[in-house]
Amino acid sequence: MSDLKTQLIEEFSEQNLVEDFGDLTLSVEAKNIVKTCLRLRDFYNFDTLIDLCGVDYLTYGQSDWDSNASSSGFSRARDLQGESRHQQRFAVVYHLLSVRQNYRLRLKTYVDEASPIIKSVTKIWTSADWYEREAFDLMGILFENHNDLRRILTDYGFVGHPLRKDFPMIGEVEMRFDEKLGRVIYESVSIEENVSVPRVIRK
């Protein structure tokens, strides 16, 4: 792994490489994603894309409750803490594997919040096909040049992207079967969102 780290620092600079708990994370600009992925596959032998996902940093560094137990054994809900916001909201993360070298690498790039678009890597790793569709469906990230970019997990006509931090936990609509109409209908959610207080009991 040290050999890989040295090579990546020489090519991509030390400021773009982070090592945590033995894992390497390489950060690149979105415009260079295809060129970087080709280089990692062809020169560094990262022949397998294990996973691809989107990340939403909207509430980064904030929390809805304090998990420290009180003297009575319960934690108490609290308001959101801090005003700090991550510099960029959306990231795309690629998890790569070199079967030949037995190396793993995390590749991260940020996309524009107003227009979260990045080039597809399906022509580099075919396994990216469904991963990119999942990130599009749940996070709203668009992958340019993807052959079949459509929803994969949510229902037909679903509005919004459920893994975004500003999407309500209870959703926007609920559905039920209407006996009179003989079909499924969508209605506004009839329950109220509630931030529960987690129960933390000391041992």
C-alpha positions as CSV (number, residue, x, y, z in Angstrom):
1,M,0.0,0.0,0.0
2,S,2.9,2.4,0.7
3,D,4.1,1.9,-2.9
4,L,0.7,2.9,-4.2
5,K,0.5,5.9,-1.9
6,T,3.9,7.1,-3.1
7,Q,2.9,6.8,-6.7
8,L,-0.4,8.6,-6.2
9,I,1.3,11.5,-4.4
10,E,3.8,11.9,-7.2
11,E,1.1,12.0,-9.9
12,F,-1.8,13.7,-8.1
13,S,0.0,15.7,-5.3
14,E,-0.1,15.0,-1.6
15,Q,-2.9,17.6,-0.9
16,N,-5.3,15.5,-3.0
17,L,-4.6,12.2,-1.1
18,V,-5.8,11.4,2.4
19,E,-5.1,8.3,4.5
20,D,-7.5,7.3,7.3
21,F,-7.5,4.0,9.1
22,G,-5.3,2.5,6.4
23,D,-7.7,3.5,3.5
24,L,-6.6,5.9,0.8
25,T,-8.9,8.6,-0.6
26,L,-8.0,10.5,-3.7
27,S,-9.9,13.7,-4.5
28,V,-10.1,15.0,-8.1
29,E,-12.1,17.7,-10.0
30,A,-15.3,16.5,-11.6
31,K,-14.0,17.6,-15.1
32,N,-11.1,15.2,-14.8
33,I,-13.1,12.2,-13.6
34,V,-13.0,10.1,-16.9
35,K,-9.3,10.8,-17.5
36,T,-8.4,9.9,-13.8
37,C,-10.5,6.7,-13.9
38,L,-8.9,5.6,-17.1
39,R,-5.4,6.3,-15.6
40,L,-6.3,4.3,-12.4
41,R,-7.6,1.4,-14.4
42,D,-4.9,1.2,-17.1
43,F,-1.8,2.2,-15.1
44,Y,-2.7,1.3,-11.5
45,N,-4.6,-1.8,-12.4
46,F,-7.9,-0.8,-10.6
47,D,-9.9,-3.1,-12.8
48,T,-13.0,-3.4,-10.6
49,L,-15.5,-0.7,-9.5
50,I,-16.9,-2.1,-6.2
51,D,-19.4,0.7,-5.5
52,L,-20.4,4.2,-6.5
53,C,-22.6,6.5,-4.4
54,G,-23.6,10.1,-3.9
55,V,-23.1,12.0,-0.7
56,D,-25.1,15.0,0.6
57,Y,-23.2,17.3,2.9
58,L,-26.1,19.7,3.6
59,T,-26.3,19.1,7.3
60,Y,-22.6,18.2,7.7
61,G,-21.4,18.8,11.3
62,Q,-25.0,19.2,12.7
63,S,-27.0,16.9,14.9
64,D,-30.7,16.7,16.0
65,W,-29.9,15.4,19.4
66,D,-27.2,14.9,22.0
67,S,-26.5,11.2,22.7
68,N,-24.9,11.8,26.1
69,A,-27.0,10.1,28.8
70,S,-28.2,12.3,31.6
71,S,-28.2,11.3,35.3
72,S,-31.7,9.8,34.8
73,G,-30.3,7.6,32.0
74,F,-32.0,9.4,29.1
75,S,-30.7,11.7,26.4
76,R,-32.6,14.9,25.5
77,A,-33.4,16.2,22.1
78,R,-31.7,19.5,21.2
79,D,-31.8,22.0,18.4
80,L,-29.5,21.9,15.5
81,Q,-26.0,23.0,16.5
82,G,-23.6,25.2,14.6
83,E,-23.9,27.2,11.5
84,S,-20.9,25.7,9.7
85,R,-21.6,24.2,6.2
86,H,-19.5,22.0,4.1
87,Q,-17.9,23.9,1.3
88,Q,-19.7,21.9,-1.4
89,R,-22.9,20.0,-1.0
90,F,-22.8,17.0,-3.3
91,A,-20.0,14.5,-3.9
92,V,-19.7,11.3,-5.9
93,V,-17.6,8.6,-4.4
94,Y,-16.1,5.6,-6.3
95,H,-14.7,2.5,-4.5
96,L,-12.1,0.8,-6.6
97,L,-10.3,-2.6,-6.3
98,S,-7.2,-3.8,-8.0
99,V,-7.5,-7.6,-8.0
100,R,-4.0,-8.1,-9.2
101,Q,-2.3,-5.9,-6.6
102,N,-5.0,-6.4,-3.9
103,Y,-5.2,-2.6,-3.5
104,R,-8.3,-0.6,-2.6
105,L,-8.9,3.1,-3.3
106,R,-11.6,5.6,-2.6
107,L,-12.0,8.2,-5.3
108,K,-14.0,11.4,-4.5
109,T,-15.2,14.3,-6.6
110,Y,-17.6,17.1,-5.9
111,V,-20.4,18.3,-8.3
112,D,-22.2,21.6,-8.5
113,E,-25.2,21.9,-6.2
114,A,-27.3,23.9,-8.7
115,S,-26.5,21.5,-11.5
116,P,-25.1,18.2,-10.2
117,I,-23.8,16.7,-13.4
118,I,-20.8,14.5,-14.0
119,K,-19.6,12.3,-16.8
120,S,-20.5,8.6,-16.7
121,V,-17.8,6.0,-16.2
122,T,-19.9,3.1,-17.5
123,K,-17.5,2.7,-20.5
124,I,-14.6,2.3,-18.1
125,W,-16.4,-0.1,-15.7
126,T,-19.7,-1.7,-16.8
127,S,-20.6,-2.2,-13.1
128,A,-21.2,1.5,-12.8
129,D,-24.4,1.2,-14.8
130,W,-26.8,0.4,-11.9
131,Y,-24.8,2.4,-9.4
132,E,-25.1,5.5,-11.4
133,R,-28.8,4.9,-11.8
134,E,-29.2,4.5,-8.1
135,A,-27.3,7.7,-7.4
136,F,-29.5,9.5,-9.9
137,D,-32.7,8.1,-8.4
138,L,-31.9,8.7,-4.7
139,M,-29.6,11.8,-4.9
140,G,-30.5,13.5,-8.1
141,I,-27.0,13.4,-9.6
142,L,-27.0,13.3,-13.4
143,F,-24.4,11.1,-15.2
144,E,-23.7,12.5,-18.7
145,N,-23.5,9.9,-21.5
146,H,-25.2,7.2,-19.5
147,N,-27.2,5.0,-21.9
148,D,-30.2,4.4,-19.6
149,L,-30.4,7.0,-16.8
150,R,-33.8,6.4,-15.2
151,R,-35.1,5.6,-11.8
152,I,-34.3,2.2,-10.4
153,L,-35.6,2.0,-6.8
154,T,-38.5,4.5,-6.5
155,D,-42.0,4.2,-7.9
156,Y,-43.1,5.5,-11.3
157,G,-43.9,9.2,-11.1
158,F,-42.0,9.6,-7.8
159,V,-41.1,13.3,-7.1
160,G,-37.9,14.2,-5.4
161,H,-34.8,12.3,-4.3
162,P,-35.2,10.5,-1.0
163,L,-31.6,10.4,0.2
164,R,-31.1,14.1,0.0
165,K,-30.9,15.6,3.5
166,D,-33.7,18.1,2.8
167,F,-36.2,15.4,1.8
168,P,-38.6,14.8,4.6
169,M,-38.2,11.5,6.6
170,I,-41.9,10.7,6.2
171,G,-41.9,11.5,2.5
172,E,-44.1,13.8,0.5
173,V,-47.0,11.5,-0.4
174,E,-48.6,8.2,0.7
175,M,-50.5,5.8,-1.5
176,R,-53.5,3.6,-1.0
177,F,-55.9,1.5,-3.0
178,D,-59.2,3.2,-3.7
179,E,-62.0,0.7,-3.9
180,K,-64.3,3.1,-5.9
181,L,-61.7,4.0,-8.5
182,G,-60.2,0.5,-8.6
183,R,-56.6,1.8,-8.6
184,V,-53.8,3.0,-6.4
185,I,-54.0,6.8,-5.6
186,Y,-51.5,9.2,-4.1
187,E,-52.4,11.6,-1.3
188,S,-50.5,14.0,0.9
189,V,-48.9,12.4,3.9
190,S,-51.4,12.3,6.8
191,I,-48.9,11.9,9.7
192,E,-46.8,14.6,11.3
193,E,-43.0,14.4,11.3
194,N,-41.6,14.0,14.8
195,V,-38.0,14.0,16.0
196,S,-38.0,11.3,18.6
197,V,-35.7,11.4,21.7
198,P,-33.5,8.3,21.7
199,R,-33.4,6.4,24.9
200,V,-29.9,5.9,26.1
201,I,-29.5,3.7,29.3
202,R,-26.3,3.5,31.1
203,K,-24.9,0.1,31.8
